[in-house]
């Protein structure tokens, strides 16, 4: 039962149930029915108004933040979801808020880094002699094998992408005779100790799409992917 129906039912239950009425009770009943109708109209108007406000907020978020817009478009198409679904809209807006907060934090650390504050620190990994760890902006952790390309040379020029984000590149990203490819590693939120999902880099037209296991929008803030673009010689 929806919240609206529960409200209507509670109002209706307050009406007197009697077998016959005198004029005063008839008038009282009519007044209560009139009030009930007014409250139902108010519930409908407020419900529709709230949905319109959420849809407008989503539209503005998509237009103002292309990175989020790309994620939203992918999820809407992939899951065949409707932007008339308020619960779904709220999920998308939570994703937008997370992405906006992270962009602000990255920008803050760029300023701090330019003024001598380290954004990446070594992370001690007890009982993991074959692994190397980094703490990124005191928020994210990178743990990779010593054989990883990122083990002893943290890729400051790499992109950090959330679930479903897409990185687009142009043909000029590499010199003539070379073609781009992506190296990646999983970033987890500081303190995360659960199972690590597999990362897939999906090739699309002049772009790569990040797919982090089967993680949902509710788990959006737990993972990112570090993606570095490199070039290799074309083969015939």
Kinemage of the C-alpha trace (Angstrom):
@kinemage 1
@onewidth
@group {chain A} dominant
@subgroup {mainchain}
@vectorlist {calphas} color= white
{ca unk a 1} P 0.000 0.000 0.000
{ca unk a 2} L 1.403 3.393 -0.998
{ca unk a 3} L 1.858 6.267 1.431
{ca unk a 4} L -0.885 8.191 -0.381
{ca unk a 5} L -3.370 5.336 -0.045
{ca unk a 6} L -2.533 4.925 3.635
{ca unk a 7} L -3.216 8.623 4.190
{ca unk a 8} L -6.530 8.459 2.351
{ca unk a 9} L -7.552 5.343 4.274
{ca unk a 10} L -6.738 6.907 7.650
{ca unk a 11} L -8.834 9.948 6.754
{ca unk a 12} L -11.730 7.803 5.581
{ca unk a 13} L -11.623 5.702 8.756
{ca unk a 14} L -12.248 8.826 10.797
{ca unk a 15} L -15.733 9.200 9.274
{ca unk a 16} L -18.622 8.023 11.509
{ca unk a 17} L -20.366 4.819 10.472
{ca unk a 18} L -24.046 5.065 11.544
{ca unk a 19} L -27.256 3.638 10.183
{ca unk a 20} L -29.320 6.834 10.046
{ca unk a 21} L -28.562 10.517 10.409
{ca unk a 22} L -30.284 13.576 11.671
{ca unk a 23} L -29.730 16.904 9.982
{ca unk a 24} L -26.794 17.872 12.198
{ca unk a 25} L -25.005 14.566 11.661
{ca unk a 26} L -25.714 14.795 7.925
{ca unk a 27} L -24.104 18.210 7.845
{ca unk a 28} L -21.141 16.959 9.853
{ca unk a 29} L -20.685 14.030 7.482
{ca unk a 30} L -20.878 16.269 4.414
{ca unk a 31} L -18.267 18.578 5.919
{ca unk a 32} L -15.951 15.644 6.576
{ca unk a 33} L -16.441 14.337 3.035
{ca unk a 34} L -15.672 17.803 1.671
{ca unk a 35} L -12.526 17.978 3.791
{ca unk a 36} L -11.546 14.493 2.632
{ca unk a 37} L -11.898 15.488 -1.023
{ca unk a 38} L -9.791 18.596 -0.415
{ca unk a 39} L -7.068 16.562 1.284
{ca unk a 40} L -7.053 14.007 -1.547
{ca unk a 41} L -6.677 16.822 -4.093
{ca unk a 42} L -3.822 18.274 -2.041
{ca unk a 43} L -2.074 14.887 -1.878
{ca unk a 44} L -2.367 14.470 -5.647
{ca unk a 45} L -1.111 17.988 -6.364
{ca unk a 46} L 1.834 17.669 -3.980
{ca unk a 47} L 2.753 14.241 -5.381
{ca unk a 48} L 2.756 15.489 -8.955
{ca unk a 49} L 4.600 18.638 -7.931
{ca unk a 50} L 7.312 16.639 -6.188
{ca unk a 51} L 7.796 14.449 -9.251
{ca unk a 52} L 8.093 17.496 -11.506
{ca unk a 53} L 10.656 19.071 -9.166
{ca unk a 54} L 12.733 15.888 -9.149
{ca unk a 55} L 12.581 15.588 -12.946
{ca unk a 56} L 13.664 19.218 -13.314
{ca unk a 57} L 16.540 18.660 -10.882
{ca unk a 58} L 17.628 15.570 -12.827
{ca unk a 59} L 17.460 17.442 -16.143
{ca unk a 60} L 19.610 20.285 -14.801
{ca unk a 61} L 22.122 17.809 -13.353
{ca unk a 62} L 22.468 15.975 -16.671
{ca unk a 63} L 22.919 19.208 -18.637
{ca unk a 64} L 25.387 20.771 -16.182
{ca unk a 65} L 27.564 17.677 -15.689
{ca unk a 66} L 28.377 15.734 -18.903
{ca unk a 67} L 30.176 12.980 -16.972
{ca unk a 68} L 27.052 12.320 -14.941
{ca unk a 69} L 24.883 12.685 -18.045
{ca unk a 70} L 26.806 9.884 -19.708
{ca unk a 71} L 26.327 7.595 -16.708
{ca unk a 72} L 22.618 8.435 -16.464
{ca unk a 73} L 22.047 7.797 -20.176
{ca unk a 74} L 23.801 4.427 -19.989
{ca unk a 75} L 21.805 3.275 -16.947
{ca unk a 76} L 18.466 4.461 -18.369
{ca unk a 77} L 19.109 2.605 -21.638
{ca unk a 78} L 20.679 -0.502 -20.073
{ca unk a 79} L 18.027 -1.035 -17.412
{ca unk a 80} L 15.148 0.401 -19.471
{ca unk a 81} L 14.149 2.611 -16.581
{ca unk a 82} L 11.687 5.481 -16.724
{ca unk a 83} L 12.466 9.016 -15.624
{ca unk a 84} L 8.892 9.125 -14.299
{ca unk a 85} L 9.989 6.763 -11.506
{ca unk a 86} L 10.731 9.003 -8.517
{ca unk a 87} L 12.703 6.291 -6.682
{ca unk a 88} L 14.928 5.826 -9.743
{ca unk a 89} L 15.337 9.588 -10.132
{ca unk a 90} L 16.487 9.779 -6.498
{ca unk a 91} L 19.083 7.052 -7.154
{ca unk a 92} L 20.447 9.002 -10.107
{ca unk a 93} L 20.522 12.238 -8.120
{ca unk a 94} L 22.501 10.485 -5.365
{ca unk a 95} L 25.010 9.404 -8.015
{ca unk a 96} L 25.258 12.988 -9.265
{ca unk a 97} L 25.875 14.272 -5.742
{ca unk a 98} L 28.631 11.695 -5.219
{ca unk a 99} L 30.314 12.590 -8.510
{ca unk a 100} L 30.077 16.324 -7.777
{ca unk a 101} L 31.569 15.874 -4.289
{ca unk a 102} L 34.413 13.823 -5.718
{ca unk a 103} L 35.137 16.386 -8.438
{ca unk a 104} L 35.354 19.095 -5.761
{ca unk a 105} L 37.725 16.985 -3.672
{ca unk a 106} L 39.960 16.210 -6.655
{ca unk a 107} L 40.091 19.919 -7.510
{ca unk a 108} L 40.957 20.758 -3.904
{ca unk a 109} L 43.858 18.309 -3.870
{ca unk a 110} L 45.191 19.668 -7.158
{ca unk a 111} L 45.522 23.052 -5.465
{ca unk a 112} L 47.078 21.479 -2.363
{ca unk a 113} L 49.477 19.409 -4.490
{ca unk a 114} L 50.590 22.534 -6.358
{ca unk a 115} L 51.453 24.002 -2.960
{ca unk a 116} L 53.478 21.071 -1.691
{ca unk a 117} L 50.868 18.743 -0.168
{ca unk a 118} L 51.163 15.128 -1.301
{ca unk a 119} L 47.931 13.639 -2.624
{ca unk a 120} L 49.237 10.063 -2.741
{ca unk a 121} L 50.963 8.237 0.109
{ca unk a 122} L 52.399 4.758 0.478
{ca unk a 123} L 50.099 2.369 2.322
{ca unk a 124} L 51.544 -0.262 4.654
{ca unk a 125} L 50.231 -3.754 3.872
{ca unk a 126} L 51.005 -6.152 6.729
{ca unk a 127} L 51.353 -9.795 5.689
{ca unk a 128} L 51.122 -8.957 1.969
{ca unk a 129} L 54.781 -9.039 0.858
{ca unk a 130} L 53.932 -9.343 -2.840
{ca unk a 131} L 51.580 -6.354 -2.920
{ca unk a 132} L 52.072 -2.589 -3.069
{ca unk a 133} L 49.561 -0.124 -1.650
{ca unk a 134} L 48.783 3.574 -2.022
{ca unk a 135} L 46.390 5.894 -0.200
{ca unk a 136} L 44.937 8.455 -2.600
{ca unk a 137} L 43.720 11.807 -1.194
{ca unk a 138} L 43.088 10.071 2.150
{ca unk a 139} L 39.897 8.675 0.577
{ca unk a 140} L 40.820 5.861 -1.802
{ca unk a 141} L 43.178 2.923 -1.678
{ca unk a 142} L 45.036 1.216 -4.500
{ca unk a 143} L 46.470 -2.241 -3.842
{ca unk a 144} L 48.264 -3.987 -6.718
{ca unk a 145} L 50.757 -6.835 -7.172
{ca unk a 146} L 54.423 -5.899 -7.403
{ca unk a 147} L 54.268 -7.042 -11.023
{ca unk a 148} L 51.664 -4.365 -11.863
{ca unk a 149} L 52.506 -1.427 -14.117
{ca unk a 150} L 51.301 0.818 -11.288
{ca unk a 151} L 53.310 -0.830 -8.497
{ca unk a 152} L 56.315 1.512 -8.343
{ca unk a 153} L 55.188 4.377 -10.530
{ca unk a 154} L 51.836 5.799 -9.448
{ca unk a 155} L 50.051 7.113 -12.569
{ca unk a 156} L 49.286 10.717 -11.657
{ca unk a 157} L 48.142 11.292 -15.238
{ca unk a 158} L 45.575 8.478 -15.112
{ca unk a 159} L 41.828 9.066 -15.162
{ca unk a 160} L 39.616 8.100 -12.222
{ca unk a 161} L 36.274 6.763 -13.391
{ca unk a 162} L 33.166 5.628 -11.534
{ca unk a 163} L 30.935 2.720 -12.501
{ca unk a 164} L 29.513 3.091 -16.059
{ca unk a 165} L 31.650 6.134 -16.884
{ca unk a 166} L 33.044 6.418 -20.396
{ca unk a 167} L 36.382 7.870 -21.477
{ca unk a 168} L 36.425 9.094 -25.067
{ca unk a 169} L 39.637 9.636 -27.020
{ca unk a 170} L 40.550 11.067 -30.424
{ca unk a 171} L 42.709 9.487 -33.112
{ca unk a 172} L 45.406 12.049 -32.341
{ca unk a 173} L 45.966 10.685 -28.827
{ca unk a 174} L 48.831 8.603 -30.247
{ca unk a 175} L 51.420 9.393 -32.913
{ca unk a 176} L 51.121 7.980 -36.422
{ca unk a 177} L 51.742 4.260 -36.488
{ca unk a 178} L 50.588 3.787 -32.907
{ca unk a 179} L 47.229 2.898 -31.377
{ca unk a 180} L 45.888 3.623 -27.865
{ca unk a 181} L 45.172 1.024 -25.216
{ca unk a 182} L 44.057 1.246 -21.586
{ca unk a 183} L 45.751 0.032 -18.431
{ca unk a 184} L 43.531 -0.103 -15.366
{ca unk a 185} L 43.382 -0.913 -11.677
{ca unk a 186} L 40.610 -0.901 -9.078
{ca unk a 187} L 40.367 1.848 -6.469
{ca unk a 188} L 38.372 1.057 -3.339
{ca unk a 189} L 37.016 3.426 -0.726
{ca unk a 190} L 39.304 3.763 2.278
{ca unk a 191} L 38.347 1.131 4.845
{ca unk a 192} L 36.517 -1.122 2.385
{ca unk a 193} L 37.214 -4.749 3.288
{ca unk a 194} L 34.654 -6.670 1.236
{ca unk a 195} L 35.068 -8.826 -1.825
{ca unk a 196} L 36.758 -7.094 -4.750
{ca unk a 197} L 34.736 -6.993 -7.973
{ca unk a 198} L 36.214 -7.713 -11.377
{ca unk a 199} L 36.741 -4.758 -13.677
{ca unk a 200} L 35.919 -4.851 -17.375
{ca unk a 201} L 36.950 -2.130 -19.792
{ca unk a 202} L 34.372 -2.295 -22.554
{ca unk a 203} L 35.526 -1.071 -25.956
{ca unk a 204} L 33.142 1.318 -27.676
{ca unk a 205} L 33.682 3.622 -30.635
{ca unk a 206} L 36.768 5.698 -29.784
{ca unk a 207} L 36.057 5.183 -26.101
{ca unk a 208} L 36.277 2.830 -23.132
{ca unk a 209} L 33.410 2.123 -20.743
{ca unk a 210} L 34.116 1.118 -17.125
{ca unk a 211} L 32.114 -1.823 -15.782
{ca unk a 212} L 32.803 -2.715 -12.155
{ca unk a 213} L 31.435 -6.220 -11.653
{ca unk a 214} L 27.685 -6.213 -11.084
{ca unk a 215} L 27.788 -3.292 -8.669
{ca unk a 216} L 24.582 -1.270 -8.500
{ca unk a 217} L 23.952 2.447 -8.152
{ca unk a 218} L 23.550 1.918 -4.396
{ca unk a 219} L 27.205 0.779 -4.277
{ca unk a 220} L 28.379 3.591 -6.534
{ca unk a 221} L 30.544 5.362 -3.970
{ca unk a 222} L 32.646 2.315 -2.987
{ca unk a 223} L 34.659 1.869 -6.179
{ca unk a 224} L 36.459 3.725 -8.928
{ca unk a 225} L 38.790 2.619 -11.688
{ca unk a 226} L 42.193 4.107 -12.350
{ca unk a 227} L 42.593 4.152 -16.134
{ca unk a 228} L 45.764 5.194 -17.927
{ca unk a 229} L 45.955 5.664 -21.694
{ca unk a 230} L 49.080 4.338 -23.378
{ca unk a 231} L 50.144 3.801 -26.971
{ca unk a 232} L 51.494 0.744 -28.750
{ca unk a 233} L 52.758 0.164 -32.235
{ca unk a 234} L 50.118 -0.893 -34.725
{ca unk a 235} L 50.367 -4.393 -36.101
{ca unk a 236} L 49.521 -5.288 -39.686
